[in-house]
Amino acid sequence: MPHSNGVRPLTNGKAVLIALAIATVLTSAGSCDVSSPSDGSQPASGAPANPGNTGNAGNAGNAGSATASLNALTVAAAGSMSGYSREKFPHWIGQGSGCDTREVVLKRDGKDVKTGADCKVTAGSWVSPYDDKAVTDPGALDIDHMVPLAAAWRSGAAAWTDEQRKGFANDLTRPQLFAVSLQSNRAKGDQDPSTWKPPSHTYWCTYAQNWVTVKAFYKLTVTQAEKTALADMLATCK
């Protein structure tokens, strides 16, 4: 029998279906996809964001994790350099679109970077994180291996295959490759933190965190002097 207002009542089944539909709409409206930047940009070839010298701000939380990772590393004497050569670490390999690893890092770390048709970097501006030096000539930059190739050889890479060493030398995922001034890179050479530290003290915290991250990922050893120096650098994190 119809109600006095002329509207027929909903059956229980229809009421449930309508309630579920409303709930679904409300849930969808309250959610958003944050899996990628709104501008659609992504670092090239898996490269991390520009690692420029931002000082120690915000690094205190990461320092505890880095210290734990440092303490988990195997302490051992430096291995022999017998048999070492840079050719055993094939580097600056092709990364697609005509670019090699060096060019990818230069583009990642610089601002207003310009390239030629062959992907060769021709102009831009960079700040070398090791010494805060401003650079506008790409030819005045080296791509530094955070853990130098020879240092890796002495701490375990001598036992790797050439393919493994190639991956290490061109690693765009870990904090291993940085565009730095020629002067700082060549002063560093193949030294570990026990004998060389960045001239910019505000970068020590980040430098030590990056060094530990690379050594931990590749399961490389540290000397006792190296471990002590890294701990001292991590103590500067604020």
TORKOL-4160 file (C-alpha; in steps of 0.2 Angstrom, whole numbers, padded with zeros to 4 digits, m for minus):
238
<pt num="1" X="0000" Y="0000" Z="0000"/>
<pt num="2" X="0008" Y="0017" Z="m0005"/>
<pt num="3" X="0013" Y="0029" Z="0008"/>
<pt num="4" X="0002" Y="0045" Z="0010"/>
<pt num="5" X="0016" Y="0056" Z="0001"/>
<pt num="6" X="0016" Y="0045" Z="m0014"/>
<pt num="7" X="0034" Y="0039" Z="m0012"/>
<pt num="8" X="0037" Y="0020" Z="m0011"/>
<pt num="9" X="0049" Y="0014" Z="0002"/>
<pt num="10" X="0066" Y="0007" Z="m0003"/>
<pt num="11" X="0069" Y="m0012" Z="0000"/>
<pt num="12" X="0083" Y="m0017" Z="0012"/>
<pt num="13" X="0093" Y="m0023" Z="m0003"/>
<pt num="14" X="0092" Y="m0006" Z="m0013"/>
<pt num="15" X="0096" Y="0004" Z="0003"/>
<pt num="16" X="0112" Y="m0006" Z="0006"/>
<pt num="17" X="0118" Y="m0004" Z="m0012"/>
<pt num="18" X="0115" Y="0015" Z="m0012"/>
<pt num="19" X="0124" Y="0017" Z="0005"/>
<pt num="20" X="0139" Y="0007" Z="m0002"/>
<pt num="21" X="0139" Y="0018" Z="m0018"/>
<pt num="22" X="0139" Y="0034" Z="m0007"/>
<pt num="23" X="0153" Y="0028" Z="0004"/>
<pt num="24" X="0164" Y="0023" Z="m0012"/>
<pt num="25" X="0162" Y="0041" Z="m0019"/>
<pt num="26" X="0167" Y="0049" Z="m0002"/>
<pt num="27" X="0182" Y="0038" Z="0000"/>
<pt num="28" X="0188" Y="0042" Z="m0018"/>
<pt num="29" X="0186" Y="0061" Z="m0016"/>
<pt num="30" X="0196" Y="0061" Z="0000"/>
<pt num="31" X="0211" Y="0052" Z="m0007"/>
<pt num="32" X="0225" Y="0058" Z="m0019"/>
<pt num="33" X="0240" Y="0050" Z="m0028"/>
<pt num="34" X="0256" Y="0056" Z="m0021"/>
<pt num="35" X="0267" Y="0043" Z="m0030"/>
<pt num="36" X="0275" Y="0056" Z="m0042"/>
<pt num="37" X="0278" Y="0075" Z="m0042"/>
<pt num="38" X="0264" Y="0085" Z="m0049"/>
<pt num="39" X="0275" Y="0092" Z="m0063"/>
<pt num="40" X="0279" Y="0074" Z="m0068"/>
<pt num="41" X="0297" Y="0076" Z="m0067"/>
<pt num="42" X="0309" Y="0062" Z="m0062"/>
<pt num="43" X="0328" Y="0061" Z="m0059"/>
<pt num="44" X="0337" Y="0054" Z="m0074"/>
<pt num="45" X="0342" Y="0036" Z="m0074"/>
<pt num="46" X="0337" Y="0034" Z="m0056"/>
<pt num="47" X="0349" Y="0048" Z="m0051"/>
<pt num="48" X="0345" Y="0055" Z="m0033"/>
<pt num="49" X="0341" Y="0074" Z="m0032"/>
<pt num="50" X="0354" Y="0087" Z="m0033"/>
<pt num="51" X="0366" Y="0083" Z="m0018"/>
<pt num="52" X="0373" Y="0101" Z="m0016"/>
<pt num="53" X="0380" Y="0107" Z="0001"/>
<pt num="54" X="0365" Y="0111" Z="0011"/>
<pt num="55" X="0374" Y="0111" Z="0028"/>
<pt num="56" X="0369" Y="0099" Z="0042"/>
<pt num="57" X="0351" Y="0105" Z="0044"/>
<pt num="58" X="0339" Y="0091" Z="0046"/>
<pt num="59" X="0353" Y="0078" Z="0046"/>
<pt num="60" X="0353" Y="0074" Z="0065"/>
<pt num="61" X="0339" Y="0060" Z="0062"/>
<pt num="62" X="0349" Y="0052" Z="0049"/>
<pt num="63" X="0365" Y="0052" Z="0059"/>
<pt num="64" X="0359" Y="0039" Z="0071"/>
<pt num="65" X="0355" Y="0027" Z="0056"/>
<pt num="66" X="0372" Y="0031" Z="0048"/>
<pt num="67" X="0381" Y="0028" Z="0065"/>
<pt num="68" X="0372" Y="0011" Z="0066"/>
<pt num="69" X="0377" Y="0006" Z="0049"/>
<pt num="70" X="0395" Y="0012" Z="0052"/>
<pt num="71" X="0396" Y="0001" Z="0067"/>
<pt num="72" X="0389" Y="m0014" Z="0057"/>
<pt num="73" X="0403" Y="m0013" Z="0044"/>
<pt num="74" X="0418" Y="m0025" Z="0045"/>
<pt num="75" X="0434" Y="m0017" Z="0052"/>
<pt num="76" X="0449" Y="m0023" Z="0042"/>
<pt num="77" X="0466" Y="m0018" Z="0037"/>
<pt num="78" X="0467" Y="m0010" Z="0020"/>
<pt num="79" X="0470" Y="m0023" Z="0006"/>
<pt num="80" X="0484" Y="m0023" Z="m0007"/>
<pt num="81" X="0484" Y="m0012" Z="m0022"/>
<pt num="82" X="0491" Y="m0027" Z="m0032"/>
<pt num="83" X="0482" Y="m0029" Z="m0049"/>
<pt num="84" X="0473" Y="m0012" Z="m0047"/>
<pt num="85" X="0469" Y="m0001" Z="m0062"/>
<pt num="86" X="0455" Y="0011" Z="m0066"/>
<pt num="87" X="0451" Y="0001" Z="m0082"/>
<pt num="88" X="0445" Y="m0013" Z="m0070"/>
<pt num="89" X="0431" Y="m0001" Z="m0066"/>
<pt num="90" X="0424" Y="0003" Z="m0083"/>
<pt num="91" X="0416" Y="0020" Z="m0081"/>
<pt num="92" X="0406" Y="0034" Z="m0089"/>
<pt num="93" X="0396" Y="0021" Z="m0098"/>
<pt num="94" X="0381" Y="0026" Z="m0109"/>
<pt num="95" X="0365" Y="0030" Z="m0099"/>
<pt num="96" X="0353" Y="0032" Z="m0114"/>
<pt num="97" X="0348" Y="0047" Z="m0125"/>
<pt num="98" X="0366" Y="0048" Z="m0131"/>
<pt num="99" X="0372" Y="0053" Z="m0113"/>
<pt num="100" X="0385" Y="0045" Z="m0102"/>
<pt num="101" X="0386" Y="0044" Z="m0084"/>
<pt num="102" X="0397" Y="0060" Z="m0082"/>
<pt num="103" X="0384" Y="0070" Z="m0092"/>
<pt num="104" X="0369" Y="0063" Z="m0082"/>
<pt num="105" X="0378" Y="0069" Z="m0066"/>
<pt num="106" X="0382" Y="0086" Z="m0073"/>
<pt num="107" X="0364" Y="0089" Z="m0078"/>
<pt num="108" X="0358" Y="0082" Z="m0061"/>
<pt num="109" X="0369" Y="0093" Z="m0050"/>
<pt num="110" X="0369" Y="0109" Z="m0060"/>
<pt num="111" X="0356" Y="0123" Z="m0064"/>
<pt num="112" X="0352" Y="0130" Z="m0081"/>
<pt num="113" X="0362" Y="0117" Z="m0089"/>
<pt num="114" X="0363" Y="0117" Z="m0108"/>
<pt num="115" X="0369" Y="0103" Z="m0119"/>
<pt num="116" X="0373" Y="0101" Z="m0137"/>
<pt num="117" X="0365" Y="0088" Z="m0149"/>
<pt num="118" X="0377" Y="0075" Z="m0143"/>
<pt num="119" X="0372" Y="0078" Z="m0124"/>
<pt num="120" X="0388" Y="0086" Z="m0121"/>
<pt num="121" X="0386" Y="0099" Z="m0107"/>
<pt num="122" X="0391" Y="0116" Z="m0113"/>
<pt num="123" X="0385" Y="0128" Z="m0100"/>
<pt num="124" X="0377" Y="0129" Z="m0083"/>
<pt num="125" X="0381" Y="0133" Z="m0065"/>
<pt num="126" X="0386" Y="0122" Z="m0051"/>
<pt num="127" X="0391" Y="0123" Z="m0033"/>
<pt num="128" X="0405" Y="0111" Z="m0028"/>
<pt num="129" X="0398" Y="0103" Z="m0011"/>
<pt num="130" X="0416" Y="0099" Z="m0005"/>
<pt num="131" X="0422" Y="0117" Z="m0005"/>
<pt num="132" X="0407" Y="0128" Z="m0009"/>
<pt num="133" X="0416" Y="0134" Z="m0025"/>
<pt num="134" X="0404" Y="0141" Z="m0038"/>
<pt num="135" X="0408" Y="0134" Z="m0056"/>
<pt num="136" X="0401" Y="0140" Z="m0073"/>
<pt num="137" X="0413" Y="0130" Z="m0084"/>
<pt num="138" X="0409" Y="0112" Z="m0085"/>
<pt num="139" X="0427" Y="0108" Z="m0090"/>
<pt num="140" X="0432" Y="0114" Z="m0072"/>
<pt num="141" X="0422" Y="0100" Z="m0064"/>
<pt num="142" X="0426" Y="0082" Z="m0060"/>
<pt num="143" X="0414" Y="0069" Z="m0056"/>
<pt num="144" X="0420" Y="0062" Z="m0040"/>
<pt num="145" X="0417" Y="0044" Z="m0034"/>
<pt num="146" X="0412" Y="0046" Z="m0015"/>
<pt num="147" X="0421" Y="0030" Z="m0011"/>
<pt num="148" X="0436" Y="0031" Z="m0024"/>
<pt num="149" X="0439" Y="0017" Z="m0035"/>
<pt num="150" X="0456" Y="0013" Z="m0027"/>
<pt num="151" X="0448" Y="0014" Z="m0010"/>
<pt num="152" X="0435" Y="0002" Z="m0015"/>
<pt num="153" X="0448" Y="m0010" Z="m0022"/>
<pt num="154" X="0457" Y="m0010" Z="m0005"/>
<pt num="155" X="0441" Y="m0013" Z="0005"/>
<pt num="156" X="0434" Y="m0028" Z="m0005"/>
<pt num="157" X="0431" Y="m0023" Z="m0024"/>
<pt num="158" X="0447" Y="m0033" Z="m0029"/>
<pt num="159" X="0437" Y="m0048" Z="m0027"/>
<pt num="160" X="0423" Y="m0042" Z="m0038"/>
<pt num="161" X="0420" Y="m0046" Z="m0057"/>
<pt num="162" X="0423" Y="m0032" Z="m0069"/>
<pt num="163" X="0404" Y="m0031" Z="m0072"/>
<pt num="164" X="0401" Y="m0028" Z="m0053"/>
<pt num="165" X="0415" Y="m0014" Z="m0053"/>
<pt num="166" X="0407" Y="m0006" Z="m0068"/>
<pt num="167" X="0390" Y="m0005" Z="m0058"/>
<pt num="168" X="0399" Y="0003" Z="m0044"/>
<pt num="169" X="0409" Y="0016" Z="m0055"/>
<pt num="170" X="0393" Y="0021" Z="m0063"/>
<pt num="171" X="0380" Y="0020" Z="m0048"/>
<pt num="172" X="0367" Y="0034" Z="m0050"/>
<pt num="173" X="0356" Y="0027" Z="m0037"/>
<pt num="174" X="0367" Y="0028" Z="m0021"/>
<pt num="175" X="0376" Y="0044" Z="m0016"/>
<pt num="176" X="0392" Y="0039" Z="m0025"/>
<pt num="177" X="0394" Y="0052" Z="m0039"/>
<pt num="178" X="0395" Y="0071" Z="m0037"/>
<pt num="179" X="0400" Y="0085" Z="m0048"/>
<pt num="180" X="0414" Y="0094" Z="m0039"/>
<pt num="181" X="0428" Y="0106" Z="m0042"/>
<pt num="182" X="0444" Y="0100" Z="m0050"/>
<pt num="183" X="0454" Y="0106" Z="m0035"/>
<pt num="184" X="0444" Y="0097" Z="m0022"/>
<pt num="185" X="0443" Y="0080" Z="m0032"/>
<pt num="186" X="0462" Y="0080" Z="m0035"/>
<pt num="187" X="0466" Y="0084" Z="m0017"/>
<pt num="188" X="0455" Y="0070" Z="m0012"/>
<pt num="189" X="0462" Y="0057" Z="m0024"/>
<pt num="190" X="0459" Y="0040" Z="m0017"/>
<pt num="191" X="0460" Y="0045" Z="0001"/>
<pt num="192" X="0447" Y="0039" Z="0014"/>
<pt num="193" X="0441" Y="0051" Z="0028"/>
<pt num="194" X="0455" Y="0047" Z="0040"/>
<pt num="195" X="0467" Y="0057" Z="0028"/>
<pt num="196" X="0455" Y="0069" Z="0018"/>
<pt num="197" X="0439" Y="0078" Z="0023"/>
<pt num="198" X="0430" Y="0091" Z="0013"/>
<pt num="199" X="0437" Y="0109" Z="0016"/>
<pt num="200" X="0419" Y="0114" Z="0019"/>
<pt num="201" X="0416" Y="0108" Z="0037"/>
<pt num="202" X="0397" Y="0111" Z="0035"/>
<pt num="203" X="0397" Y="0096" Z="0023"/>
<pt num="204" X="0406" Y="0084" Z="0034"/>
<pt num="205" X="0390" Y="0076" Z="0041"/>
<pt num="206" X="0382" Y="0073" Z="0024"/>
<pt num="207" X="0399" Y="0067" Z="0017"/>
<pt num="208" X="0401" Y="0054" Z="0031"/>
<pt num="209" X="0383" Y="0048" Z="0029"/>
<pt num="210" X="0385" Y="0046" Z="0010"/>
<pt num="211" X="0402" Y="0037" Z="0013"/>
<pt num="212" X="0394" Y="0025" Z="0025"/>
<pt num="213" X="0379" Y="0022" Z="0014"/>
<pt num="214" X="0390" Y="0017" Z="m0001"/>
<pt num="215" X="0401" Y="0006" Z="0010"/>
<pt num="216" X="0386" Y="m0003" Z="0018"/>
<pt num="217" X="0377" Y="m0006" Z="0002"/>
<pt num="218" X="0392" Y="m0013" Z="m0007"/>
<pt num="219" X="0398" Y="m0023" Z="0009"/>
<pt num="220" X="0415" Y="m0015" Z="0009"/>
<pt num="221" X="0426" Y="m0014" Z="0024"/>
<pt num="222" X="0433" Y="0000" Z="0034"/>
<pt num="223" X="0450" Y="0003" Z="0043"/>
<pt num="224" X="0449" Y="0007" Z="0061"/>
<pt num="225" X="0456" Y="0025" Z="0057"/>
<pt num="226" X="0443" Y="0027" Z="0044"/>
<pt num="227" X="0429" Y="0022" Z="0056"/>
<pt num="228" X="0435" Y="0034" Z="0069"/>
<pt num="229" X="0436" Y="0048" Z="0057"/>
<pt num="230" X="0418" Y="0044" Z="0051"/>
<pt num="231" X="0412" Y="0044" Z="0068"/>
<pt num="232" X="0419" Y="0061" Z="0072"/>
<pt num="233" X="0411" Y="0068" Z="0056"/>
<pt num="234" X="0394" Y="0061" Z="0060"/>
<pt num="235" X="0396" Y="0069" Z="0077"/>
<pt num="236" X="0395" Y="0086" Z="0068"/>
<pt num="237" X="0377" Y="0082" Z="0062"/>
<pt num="238" X="0364" Y="0094" Z="0070"/>
